[in-house]
Amino acid sequence: MEARTSKTTVHYVEHGSGRPALILHGAGVDHRESEACFESAFAGASGIRRIYPDLPGMGRTPAPAEIRSAEDVLSVLLEFAELVSGGEPCLVVGHSAGAHFALAMAERRSSRVAGLALVCPLLPGIRDVPEHRVVAGSGDLGDEEFRGYFVVQTPGMLERYERFVVPGMELADEAAMERIAERWELESGEGAPFGGPMLVVAGRLDSTVGYAAALDLVDRHPHATAAVLDDAGHALPHERPGLLRALIQDWVDRVPR
């Protein structure tokens, strides 16, 4: 499916019906990774329409020259959300760089966001990032990207990586991503704390963004639940699906309240 915004045409897939949930993948992949992880995470939640876009410069969503920064990507996502939500406030979920944009969407247009979930969020002020450490497997499976991404390096995780991560990596517009990455931080001070139900999930072994900065969000946002999962890295949605499902279900249950 496609939705035409003022800057680009966004490719997306969706499943289910009910309240819209916009689910944003991380950098360098496409909707297939988030779809593979969050379809199972939402398995126990009824009445949710899950919408998985390809971010600009990734998957089948082009990033023309006018998209030069994270602010430009954010403007695309805000416009896309209005197009696909039917005017109903969305649940917004993001993994990694997708969480960076999800947080900005909630802080800047809180009335359009019913709930916010951030998994291994990319944030300004990253600190205390641990060294990469393998907790399961021999450590010699797969390619360098796999070995640097997963801390659970079993044949099953390798199969998920090759099936759901690699295809998106092969489609990424490297030039566009580099252009946007040069201005990846979003303008500070433009958004108020999000007052709705919020979930923050981080991996204790996340050697990409760590977990310390994610915990800072609890003090800023009044209805945030935070969890730091052991034996999980930046690929947490793959590595700890059962616990992520429970946390997502609790978060979805909090939205109507």
Buried (B, 14 or more C-beta within 10 A) or exposed (E): EEBEBEBBBBBBBBBBEEBBBBBBBBBBBBBBBBBBBBBBBBEEBEEBBBBBBBBBBBBBBBBEEEBBBBBBBBBBBBBBBBEBBEEEBBBBBBBBBBBBBBBBBBBBBBEBBBBBBBBBBBBEEBEEBBEBEBBBBEEEBBEEEBBBBBBBBBEEBBEBBEEBBBBBBEBBBEEBBEBBEEEBEBEEEEBEBBEBBBBBBBBBBBBBBBBBBBBBBBEEBEBBBBBBBEBBBBBBBBBBBEBBBBBBBEBBEBBEE
